[in-house]
Amino acid sequence: MEYTGPGCPQPRALDELAVLLPEFKNSVTAVADGLIPQDQAGVLTDGLSAPADGGFATRLTLTLTSSDPNQRIRYTIDGSAPAASSPAYAAPLVLTDTATVMAQRFDAQDRPAGYLWHQTYECRPLVVTAEGTVAPQDLRFGRRAKVTIQSAGQRAGVIRYAFDGSVPTAASPAYAGPITIDKSTSLKARLFDGAGKPVGSTWSATFQQVDYDPSNITCRKPVTTSGGERDGFYPQLANDGILDPTQYWGAQPAPRWWQVDLGRSCALNAIHLYTWWGGETGDGRFYQYMLSLSEDGTHWTDVVDASANQAPATKDGYRHQFPVTKARFLRVTLLKNSANPAVHLVEVRAFEAK
């Protein structure tokens, strides 16, 4: 198994179903102690890791009960159906690796009774964090990302990894320290015990390199607009930090303005404006606009006047430098799109003077 996304939630306990369906009465129920908490989902601060949903990291204790104390419970942990020869439940089960547990009541003659209970508990022994990604739990990164892999609870073993999309084996490279990635790649990792046997599931993730500049101070700050948005083309897409021509703010008709609150007064001297450019080579359209700054959101200073611009929009954007100006608010007023009545902002980036 690989844990690459949210898994299936645990099935309802049979005693809950008994309220709805009487035939479920007197069946085996289970309580698991040691599952990864749902609210944590295996995620560490400023990083990412395995999801929760039915998984455990190092050790899981499973308590089985039946509403009929006169009938014993027999169980297996290999996914096979319990039989009269299967172990009789006498104490909580302790799992340290992935297992499919099946349990059933047996009567005094060791005949199966009630309904078969089963559940797979997945061991997820690795904790993975990443620095340099666009946001926590986000697999997208800019120039590079640093990935750290650890065994949960300092569990003994050797972590091995692979970049080629294959599942790591005992012959794969051993993890010796943080891994730096500088291009889109698929990374898989797995824990092996001293005998070279894999422990638990394989951790897997695909990291995607995107055009992301962490020095841009508009990223994910609150935005407002003059309205006219088209469905799906939200204002927040223009400062999500990622230059992606398929994700942009769109509004109509021109003129329209877009404004970001930087949260504090900043000494700005550069703004990079990316309007929609019409494909890889551009379609020749141009945008006319104004760039304005304000300390209070009321009194504005125009730092760029591109109201007569006819330079075609490209993937490199319109890049402007100007004398250092202190401001908390930045406003882009889009006056004209030469191709149609709508206006489009792919990304707005602003930079503090160094």
C-alpha positions in Angstrom: 0.0 0.0 0.0 1.0 3.6 -0.5 -0.4 6.5 1.5 -0.6 9.4 -1.0 -3.9 11.0 0.0 -6.8 10.8 2.4 -7.7 7.1 3.0 -11.1 5.5 3.6 -12.6 6.3 6.9 -13.2 3.5 9.3 -16.5 1.7 8.8 -19.2 2.3 11.3 -19.0 0.1 14.4 -21.5 -2.7 14.2 -23.2 -1.6 17.4 -24.0 1.7 15.7 -25.5 -0.1 12.8 -27.5 -2.3 15.1 -29.6 0.8 15.9 -30.5 0.9 12.2 -30.5 -2.8 11.4 -31.5 -5.2 14.1 -29.7 -8.1 12.5 -26.4 -6.5 13.3 -26.9 -7.0 17.1 -24.5 -9.2 19.0 -21.7 -8.7 16.5 -18.0 -8.0 17.2 -17.0 -4.3 17.7 -13.6 -2.8 18.0 -11.9 0.2 19.6 -8.5 1.2 18.2 -6.0 3.2 20.3 -3.0 4.7 18.5 -4.6 6.0 15.3 -3.1 9.2 13.8 -5.5 12.0 15.1 -7.8 13.3 12.4 -7.1 16.9 13.3 -3.3 16.4 12.9 -3.5 14.2 9.8 0.2 13.4 10.3 1.1 17.0 9.4 3.9 18.8 11.2 4.2 22.6 11.4 5.2 24.1 8.1 5.4 20.8 6.4 3.5 17.8 5.1 3.3 14.1 5.8 1.0 11.2 5.7 -2.7 11.7 6.0 -4.6 10.2 9.0 -7.8 8.3 8.2 -7.2 4.8 9.7 -3.5 4.8 9.8 -1.1 4.5 12.7 2.6 5.5 13.0 4.3 3.0 15.4 1.9 0.9 17.4 -1.8 0.3 17.5 -3.8 -1.4 20.3 -7.1 -3.0 19.3 -9.7 -4.0 21.8 -12.5 -6.4 20.6 -15.8 -6.9 22.3 -19.0 -8.7 21.9 -22.4 -8.1 23.5 -22.7 -11.9 24.2 -20.1 -12.7 26.9 -20.8 -16.4 26.5 -19.4 -16.6 23.1 -15.7 -16.3 22.3 -14.2 -14.1 19.6 -11.7 -15.7 17.2 -9.6 -13.5 15.0 -6.9 -13.4 12.3 -4.5 -10.6 11.2 -3.7 -11.8 7.7 -7.0 -11.0 6.0 -8.3 -14.6 6.2 -11.7 -15.4 7.7 -11.5 -16.8 11.3 -12.1 -20.5 11.8 -12.5 -22.7 14.8 -8.7 -23.2 14.8 -8.0 -19.4 14.8 -6.7 -17.8 17.9 -9.3 -16.9 20.6 -9.3 -13.3 21.6 -8.1 -12.9 25.2 -6.4 -9.6 25.4 -6.1 -6.4 23.3 -4.2 -7.0 20.0 -1.0 -5.0 19.4 -0.2 -4.2 15.8 3.2 -2.8 14.7 2.8 -3.2 10.9 0.0 -3.0 8.4 -2.6 -5.7 9.0 -6.1 -6.7 8.0 -7.9 -7.9 11.1 -10.9 -10.1 10.9 -13.0 -11.2 13.9 -16.1 -13.2 14.5 -18.1 -14.7 17.4 -18.1 -18.4 17.8 -20.7 -20.4 19.9 -19.9 -23.2 22.4 -19.6 -25.7 19.6 -17.1 -23.4 17.8 -19.5 -22.6 15.1 -19.4 -19.1 13.6 -22.2 -16.8 14.9 -23.2 -13.3 14.0 -21.4 -11.3 11.4 -17.8 -11.1 10.3 -16.0 -7.9 11.4 -12.9 -6.7 9.5 -10.8 -3.7 9.1 -7.4 -2.9 7.6 -5.1 -0.8 9.8 -2.2 0.8 7.8 1.1 1.4 9.4 2.6 4.8 8.2 5.9 5.0 9.9 7.4 8.0 8.1 7.0 11.7 8.9 8.0 13.9 6.0 8.4 17.7 6.1 9.2 20.1 3.3 10.7 23.6 3.3 10.4 25.9 0.4 7.0 24.9 -0.7 4.3 27.4 -1.6 2.4 26.7 1.6 2.1 23.9 4.3 0.8 20.7 2.8 1.4 22.1 -0.7 3.7 20.1 -3.0 4.4 23.0 -5.3 7.7 24.9 -4.9 9.7 27.7 -6.5 13.4 27.4 -7.1 14.0 24.5 -4.8 12.5 22.6 -1.8 14.2 20.7 1.0 12.6 17.4 2.1 13.2 15.9 5.5 12.2 12.3 6.2 12.1 10.8 9.7 10.7 7.6 11.3 7.8 8.3 13.6 8.7 7.9 17.3 12.4 7.3 16.4 11.4 3.8 15.2 14.5 1.8 14.4 15.3 1.0 10.7 16.7 2.4 7.5 14.8 4.8 5.4 15.3 4.3 1.6 14.0 6.4 -1.2 13.6 6.5 -5.0 13.0 9.3 -7.5 12.2 7.2 -10.6 8.6 6.4 -9.6 9.4 2.9 -8.4 8.8 1.6 -4.8 12.0 1.7 -2.8 13.7 -1.7 -2.1 16.4 -2.8 0.2 18.9 -1.9 -2.6 17.6 1.7 -3.0 19.7 4.7 -1.7 19.6 5.1 2.1 18.4 8.4 3.4 21.2 10.3 5.1 19.9 13.8 5.4 17.6 16.4 3.9 17.0 16.0 0.1 17.1 19.1 -2.1 14.9 19.0 -5.2 15.1 21.6 -7.9 12.8 20.2 -10.5 9.4 18.6 -10.6 9.8 15.0 -9.4 8.1 12.0 -7.8 9.6 10.9 -4.5 8.9 7.7 -2.7 10.3 6.5 0.7 9.9 3.5 2.8 11.3 2.2 6.2 13.2 -1.1 6.3 14.1 -3.1 9.4 17.5 -4.5 10.2 16.8 -7.6 8.1 15.9 -5.5 5.0 12.2 -6.2 5.4 9.9 -3.3 4.6 7.9 -1.9 7.5 4.5 -0.3 6.9 3.5 1.5 3.7 5.4 3.5 1.2 5.2 7.3 1.4 4.8 8.9 -1.9 4.4 12.4 -3.3 4.9 14.3 -6.5 6.6 17.7 -6.1 5.8 20.3 -8.8 8.1 23.2 -9.6 6.2 26.4 -10.4 7.0 30.0 -11.0 6.9 31.2 -7.4 8.8 34.1 -5.8 8.9 34.1 -2.0 10.2 37.6 -1.9 7.0 38.9 -3.4 5.1 40.6 -0.5 1.6 40.6 -2.0 1.3 36.8 -1.7 -2.0 35.7 -0.1 -2.7 39.2 1.4 -6.3 40.4 1.5 -7.7 41.8 -1.7 -10.7 43.9 -2.8 -11.9 44.9 -6.3 -14.3 47.2 -8.1 -16.5 44.2 -8.9 -17.5 42.7 -12.2 -15.8 39.3 -11.5 -16.5 36.4 -13.8 -17.4 33.1 -12.1 -14.3 31.1 -11.2 -11.9 34.0 -11.8 -11.5 35.1 -8.2 -9.5 38.2 -7.1 -7.3 36.0 -4.8 -5.9 34.2 -7.9 -3.9 37.4 -8.8 -1.8 37.1 -5.6 -1.7 33.4 -4.8 2.0 33.6 -5.4 2.1 31.3 -8.5 2.4 32.5 -12.1 -0.1 30.3 -13.9 -2.0 31.6 -16.9 -4.9 29.3 -16.3 -5.5 30.9 -12.9 -6.3 34.6 -13.0 -8.7 37.3 -11.9 -11.1 38.3 -14.6 -13.7 41.1 -14.6 -15.6 43.2 -17.1 -16.1 45.6 -18.6 -13.0 47.8 -18.3 -12.0 49.9 -16.5 -11.7 47.7 -13.3 -9.4 47.9 -10.3 -7.8 45.3 -8.0 -6.3 46.3 -4.7 -4.2 44.4 -2.1 -3.6 45.3 1.6 0.0 44.5 2.4 -0.8 44.6 6.2 1.9 47.1 7.0 3.7 50.1 5.6 6.4 48.9 3.1 9.1 50.7 1.3 8.4 49.6 -2.3 10.4 50.2 -5.4 9.3 47.5 -7.9 6.0 46.0 -9.2 5.7 43.1 -11.7 2.3 43.0 -13.4 1.3 39.8 -15.2 -1.8 40.2 -17.4 -3.2 37.3 -19.5 -0.9 37.0 -22.5 -2.7 34.6 -24.7 -0.6 31.4 -24.8 3.1 30.5 -24.9 4.1 33.1 -27.5 1.3 35.6 -26.8 -1.5 36.7 -29.1 -0.5 40.4 -29.5 -2.9 41.9 -27.1 -1.9 44.7 -24.8 -3.2 46.2 -21.6 -3.3 49.8 -20.5 -3.2 50.4 -16.7 -2.2 52.5 -13.7 -0.3 51.4 -10.6 -1.0 53.4 -7.5 0.2 53.2 -3.9 -1.4 54.5 -0.6 -0.6 54.5 3.1 -4.2 54.8 4.2 -6.3 53.4 1.3 -7.7 56.9 0.7 -5.0 59.1 -0.7 -3.2 57.6 -3.7 0.1 58.2 -5.5 0.4 57.0 -9.1 3.8 55.4 -9.4 3.3 53.9 -12.9 1.3 55.5 -15.7 0.8 52.9 -18.5 -2.4 54.4 -19.8 -1.0 54.7 -23.3 0.9 51.3 -23.3 0.8 49.3 -26.5 3.5 46.8 -25.7 2.1 43.3 -26.1 1.5 41.2 -23.0 4.0 38.3 -22.6 4.8 35.6 -20.1 7.5 37.9 -18.7 4.9 40.5 -17.7 5.1 44.2 -17.3 8.0 45.0 -14.9 8.3 48.4 -13.3 10.8 50.0 -11.0 10.3 53.5 -9.4 11.7 55.6 -6.6 11.2 54.1 -3.2 7.6 54.8 -2.0 6.1 53.8 1.3 2.7 52.2 1.1 0.4 49.7 2.7 -2.0 49.5 -0.2 -1.3 48.7 -3.8 -4.0 49.3 -6.5 -3.9 48.1 -10.2 -6.4 49.9 -12.4 -6.9 48.1 -15.7 -8.1 50.6 -18.3 -8.1 48.6 -21.5 -7.6 45.2 -23.0 -7.0 45.5 -26.7 -8.5 42.1 -27.4 -11.9 42.3 -25.7 -13.9 44.3 -23.1 -12.7 42.1 -20.1 -9.5 42.6 -18.1 -7.4 39.8 -16.6 -4.7 39.7 -13.9 -2.7 36.5 -13.7 -0.4 37.8 -10.9 0.7 41.0 -9.2 4.1 41.0 -7.4 5.5 43.8 -5.4 9.0 44.0 -3.8 10.5 46.0 -1.0 13.6 48.1 -1.6 16.8 46.4 -0.4 
